[in-house]
């Protein structure tokens, strides 16, 4: 199996059932990833999307991101803030996440 590029690994996020569990890194509910899409109208700007499975946000609504500085960013995002596919097991959220 080929090595996964570090840039891909740095875009992983984890979802937990509670803030406490996210802080402790226990009882993970699922994972996802960040996608950056260049803004066509604003040079040098990007939109950042969090992507996971729809079934994950049914049980886990707290996102944990590990930063390059070795810190964590934890944020609760309610299920209603996600855009879910009606036909696929997919959920997307637009949010300005720290990309450090």
C-alpha positions in Angstrom: 0.0 0.0 0.0 1.4 3.4 -0.9 2.1 6.0 1.8 -0.6 8.6 2.3 0.7 12.1 1.7 1.1 14.2 4.8 -1.1 16.9 3.3 -4.0 14.4 3.3 -3.3 13.3 6.8 -3.3 16.9 8.0 -6.9 17.3 6.7 -8.4 14.6 8.9 -11.0 15.5 11.5 -12.6 13.4 14.2 -16.1 13.5 15.6 -17.1 12.7 19.2 -20.4 12.4 21.1 -19.3 15.1 23.6 -16.8 17.8 24.2 -15.3 15.8 27.1 -14.8 12.8 24.9 -13.2 15.0 22.2 -10.8 16.6 24.8 -9.8 13.1 26.1 -9.7 11.5 22.7 -12.0 8.7 23.8 -15.1 7.0 22.3 -14.6 8.4 18.8 -17.9 8.5 16.9 -16.4 8.8 13.4 -14.0 10.6 11.2 -14.1 12.9 8.2 -11.9 15.3 6.3 -11.5 19.0 5.3 -11.7 20.0 1.7 -10.4 23.4 0.5 -12.0 24.8 -2.7 -10.5 27.9 -4.3 -13.0 30.8 -4.5 -13.4 31.9 -8.2 -14.4 35.5 -7.4 -11.9 36.3 -4.7 -8.3 35.7 -5.7 -6.3 33.7 -3.1 -9.3 32.8 -1.0 -10.7 29.3 -0.3 -13.9 27.8 1.0 -13.3 25.1 3.6 -15.8 22.2 3.9 -15.9 19.5 6.6 -17.1 16.2 5.1 -18.2 13.0 6.9 -20.8 10.3 6.7 -24.4 11.2 7.4 -24.7 8.4 9.9 -21.8 9.8 11.9 -23.5 13.1 12.7 -26.4 11.1 14.1 -24.2 10.0 17.0 -21.3 12.5 17.1 -21.6 16.3 16.9 -18.3 17.5 18.3 -15.4 18.0 15.9 -11.8 17.7 16.9 -9.0 19.0 14.7 -5.4 18.5 15.5 -3.3 21.6 14.5 0.2 21.6 13.1 1.3 23.2 16.4 0.3 20.0 18.2 -2.8 21.6 19.8 -6.4 20.7 19.3 -9.4 22.7 18.1 -12.7 21.4 19.5 -16.1 22.6 18.3 -19.7 21.5 18.8 -21.7 21.6 15.6 -25.4 20.7 15.7 -26.8 18.2 13.3 -29.0 21.0 11.7 -25.9 22.8 10.6 -24.8 20.0 8.3 -26.1 19.6 4.7 -27.0 16.0 4.2 -27.4 14.1 1.0 -30.9 12.7 0.5 -29.6 9.7 -1.4 -26.1 9.0 -0.1 -24.4 8.6 3.3 -22.8 12.0 3.1 -22.8 15.2 5.2 -21.0 18.5 4.5 -20.6 21.6 6.6 -19.2 24.9 5.6 -17.3 26.6 8.3 -14.1 28.7 8.7 -12.0 26.1 10.4 -8.4 26.9 11.5 -6.0 25.7 8.8 -2.8 26.0 10.9 
